[in-house]
Amino acid sequence: MKAGACLLAVGVAALTACAHPAPSGKPLPWHVDVTDPIGDAVRDSRIPVSPDLVHAAVTVAGGYAAFAVEFAPGTFNPQTTRVSIVLDTDQNGLTGIRQFDGMGADFALDLAAATGTAAVLQAASGAVPFQPAGQIPIVFLQDGMQVNVPLQMLGNASGAMTFRIRSYVLANPMPSITADTMPDMRLPPAQINDPEASASAGRPSGPSAIVVSVTPNPVAVMACNPPCIAINGMPYPFRALATLTIEDRTRVGAHVDFFTVAQQHNGRSYGTIMYGPDVLVRRAGTNYVGARSRLMVSFIINLNANDDGTHDRIETLDIQLTDEGGRRLTASTQFALF
């Protein structure tokens, strides 16, 4: 199944999702394609062929979600290749099992090519994060696999969800070797939503769309002896360590473009520090904030003493994000150094 294909196979029947318009009054199937570069799969001496993800087509129609996963030619081994698809079915990062990219995993699909079946797993509390919720057969493609999952098995009547796909191989002495992820780890997870609702819903306006806070507040300033060295190589006698929490209260995720910290003491400005998206990626693993989710990142403020010898300041943090619809959003908060 190539990019743009819209085939949903259920049992022996096949529904061509995008070949013809749906009859008047009937909703069109939802569809999304996800791609990944060829040749980026991890190489490991314990596995002869590393399954290299290149494309996935996800279609929601008729009460089913179809996931068709394709690999680079020659890298799909029916005896060893496995695929894990993590699903945030309520698109709420605060429920389910928290993922590094802000997703809250409610379900997961585990496709084992050797057995021809895929396990449906549901998030659970306790020592075992996922519990079995059912099994479905795998449909084999030329260079991949497809599963057709009843939405009722996912507790999801609409079919809207956020997801990320991982290919892996079981090998000793490690339990598994992750070969590739799609979308790539540096990118936000993929989403499938009602195209009509996505076009009309938009993003809430006003300060409640994005909320930022800094903890603790106030932030304690520590003396550096020897001096603390900043990334630019400059020495500073004082340093403060804080945590920035960015909360997205909408149904659309966003990337952080930058944030700035403006410093003041007794009405005098002591400059503004800018932090780019690389700071978030380096410290939190991503600069993406999932829909209805939070991203927490630690950051450092290096400073000299104020003119009066003190180091207490009022800090104003401003942040800019770009959401998945290309809209710019801003938020602001204040905190103190003491």
MOKAJO-V176383 format. One record per residue. N is the residue number from 1. RES is the residue in one letter. PSI is psi as a letter, one per 30 degrees, with the letter a starting at -180 (999 if undefined). OMEGA is omega in whole degrees, -180 to 180 (999 if undefined). BURIAL is 1 if it has 9 or more other C-alpha atoms within 8 Angstrom, else 0. Layout:
N/RES/PSI/OMEGA/BURIAL  N/RES/PSI/OMEGA/BURIAL
This chain:
1/M/j/-175/0  2/K/l/-179/0  3/A/k/-180/0  4/G/f/178/0  5/A/k/-176/0  6/C/i/-177/1  7/L/k/176/1  8/L/j/-179/1  9/A/k/-180/1  10/V/j/-176/0  11/G/b/179/0  12/V/f/180/0  13/A/l/177/0  14/A/k/179/1  15/L/j/177/0  16/T/j/-168/1  17/A/e/-171/1  18/C/g/-176/1  19/A/e/-178/0  20/H/k/177/0  21/P/k/177/0  22/A/l/177/0  23/P/l/-178/0  24/S/k/178/0  25/G/f/179/0  26/K/k/-177/0  27/P/k/174/0  28/L/k/173/0  29/P/l/175/1  30/W/k/-179/1  31/H/k/174/1  32/V/k/175/1  33/D/k/178/1  34/V/k/-179/1  35/T/l/-180/1  36/D/k/-178/1  37/P/k/174/0  38/I/k/174/1  39/G/g/-179/0  40/D/g/179/0  41/A/k/-180/1  42/V/k/176/0  43/R/k/-179/0  44/D/k/-175/0  45/S/f/-178/0  46/R/f/178/0  47/I/k/-176/0  48/P/e/-179/0  49/V/k/-180/0  50/S/j/-177/1  51/P/j/-172/1  52/D/j/180/1  53/L/k/178/1  54/V/f/-175/1  55/H/k/171/1  56/A/k/174/1  57/A/k/-180/1  58/V/k/-179/1  59/T/k/176/1  60/V/k/180/1  61/A/k/172/1  62/G/g/179/0  63/G/g/179/1  64/Y/l/168/1  65/A/j/-179/1  66/A/k/178/1  67/F/j/177/1  68/A/j/-174/1  69/V/k/-178/1  70/E/l/-179/1  71/F/l/174/1  72/A/k/-179/1  73/P/k/177/0  74/G/f/-178/0  75/T/f/177/1  76/F/j/179/1  77/N/j/-178/1  78/P/f/-179/0  79/Q/f/-173/0  80/T/f/-173/1  81/T/k/174/1  82/R/l/-180/1  83/V/k/173/1  84/S/k/177/1  85/I/j/180/1  86/V/k/-173/1  87/L/k/170/1  88/D/j/-170/1  89/T/f/175/1  90/D/g/179/0  91/Q/h/179/1  92/N/j/-178/1  93/G/f/-179/1  94/L/f/176/1  95/T/l/-180/1  96/G/a/-177/1  97/I/j/-175/1  98/R/k/177/1  99/Q/l/-177/0  100/F/f/-175/0  101/D/g/179/1  102/G/f/177/1  103/M/l/170/1  104/G/j/-173/1  105/A/j/178/1  106/D/e/179/1  107/F/l/173/1  108/A/l/174/1  109/L/k/179/1  110/D/j/-177/1  111/L/k/178/1  112/A/j/-176/1  113/A/e/-175/1  114/A/e/-178/0  115/T/f/-179/0  116/G/g/-180/1  117/T/l/176/1  118/A/k/178/1  119/A/k/172/1  120/V/k/-175/1  121/L/k/-180/1  122/Q/k/180/1  123/A/k/-179/1  124/A/l/175/1  125/S/l/179/0  126/G/a/-174/0  127/A/e/180/0  128/V/j/-173/0  129/P/e/-180/1  130/F/k/178/1  131/Q/k/180/1  132/P/k/178/0  133/A/f/178/1  134/G/l/178/0  135/Q/k/177/0  136/I/l/-179/1  137/P/l/177/0  138/I/k/171/1  139/V/k/-176/0  140/F/k/176/0  141/L/l/-179/1  142/Q/e/180/0  143/D/h/-179/1  144/G/a/-175/1  145/M/l/176/1  146/Q/k/173/1  147/V/k/179/1  148/N/j/-170/1  149/V/k/173/1  150/P/k/-179/1  151/L/f/179/1  152/Q/f/176/0  153/M/f/-179/1  154/L/g/-178/1  155/G/h/-170/0  156/N/j/-177/1  157/A/e/-174/0  158/S/e/-176/0  159/G/f/176/1  160/A/k/-179/1  161/M/l/173/1  162/T/k/-174/1  163/F/l/172/1  164/R/k/-174/1  165/I/k/179/1  166/R/k/172/1  167/S/k/-179/1  168/Y/l/-180/1  169/V/k/174/1  170/L/k/-179/1  171/A/k/175/1  172/N/k/4/0  173/P/f/180/0  174/M/k/178/0  175/P/e/179/0  176/S/l/178/1  177/I/j/177/1  178/T/k/-177/1  179/A/e/-174/1  180/D/l/174/1  181/T/l/-179/1  182/M/k/-5/1  183/P/l/180/1  184/D/l/-176/1  185/M/f/-179/0  186/R/f/-176/0  187/L/l/176/0  188/P/l/177/1  189/P/l/180/1  190/A/l/179/1  191/Q/k/167/1  192/I/k/-176/1  193/N/l/175/1  194/D/j/-176/0  195/P/e/179/0  196/E/e/179/0  197/A/e/-179/0  198/S/e/-178/1  199/A/e/-173/0  200/S/f/-174/0  201/A/e/-178/0  202/G/a/-179/0  203/R/k/179/0  204/P/k/178/0  205/S/l/177/0  206/G/l/-173/0  207/P/f/-176/0  208/S/f/-179/0  209/A/e/178/1  210/I/k/179/1  211/V/k/179/1  212/V/k/176/1  213/S/l/179/1  214/V/k/178/1  215/T/l/-12/1  216/P/l/177/0  217/N/j/10/0  218/P/l/-180/1  219/V/k/-180/1  220/A/k/177/0  221/V/k/-179/1  222/M/k/175/0  223/A/k/180/0  224/C/k/178/1  225/N/j/10/0  226/P/l/-178/0  227/P/k/175/1  228/C/k/-179/1  229/I/k/179/1  230/A/l/-179/1  231/I/e/-180/0  232/N/g/178/0  233/G/f/-178/0  234/M/k/177/0  235/P/k/178/0  236/Y/k/-179/1  237/P/f/-178/1  238/F/l/179/1  239/R/k/175/1  240/A/k/180/1  241/L/k/-178/1  242/A/l/176/1  243/T/k/177/1  244/L/k/175/1  245/T/k/179/1  246/I/k/-178/1  247/E/k/176/1  248/D/j/-176/1  249/R/g/-177/1  250/T/a/179/1  251/R/g/-179/0  252/V/k/179/1  253/G/l/-177/1  254/A/l/174/1  255/H/k/175/1  256/V/k/178/1  257/D/e/178/1  258/F/l/166/1  259/F/l/-179/1  260/T/l/176/1  261/V/j/178/1  262/A/k/-172/1  263/Q/k/179/1  264/Q/l/173/1  265/H/k/-180/1  266/N/h/176/0  267/G/f/-180/0  268/R/k/179/0  269/S/k/176/0  270/Y/h/173/0  271/G/l/179/0  272/T/k/178/0  273/I/k/177/0  274/M/k/177/0  275/Y/k/-180/1  276/G/l/-180/1  277/P/f/179/1  278/D/e/179/0  279/V/e/179/1  280/L/e/180/1  281/V/e/-179/1  282/R/e/-174/0  283/R/f/-178/1  284/A/f/-180/1  285/G/f/-179/1  286/T/l/171/1  287/N/g/-178/1  288/Y/k/175/1  289/V/j/-178/1  290/G/l/178/1  291/A/k/-179/1  292/R/h/-175/1  293/S/l/179/1  294/R/k/171/1  295/L/k/179/1  296/M/k/-178/1  297/V/k/176/1  298/S/k/177/1  299/F/l/-174/1  300/I/k/172/0  301/I/j/174/0  302/N/k/-176/1  303/L/l/171/0  304/N/l/177/0  305/A/l/173/1  306/N/l/-179/1  307/D/f/-180/0  308/D/g/177/0  309/G/f/180/0  310/T/l/177/0  311/H/g/177/1  312/D/k/-177/1  313/R/l/170/1  314/I/k/-176/1  315/E/k/175/1  316/T/j/-179/1  317/L/k/176/1  318/D/k/-177/1  319/I/k/175/1  320/Q/k/178/1  321/L/l/172/1  322/T/k/-176/1  323/D/l/-174/1  324/E/f/174/1  325/G/g/179/0  326/G/g/-179/0  327/R/k/178/0  328/R/k/177/0  329/L/k/179/1  330/T/l/175/1  331/A/l/-175/1  332/S/l/174/1  333/T/l/176/1  334/Q/k/175/1  335/F/l/-175/1  336/A/k/169/1  337/L/k/177/1  338/F/999/999/1
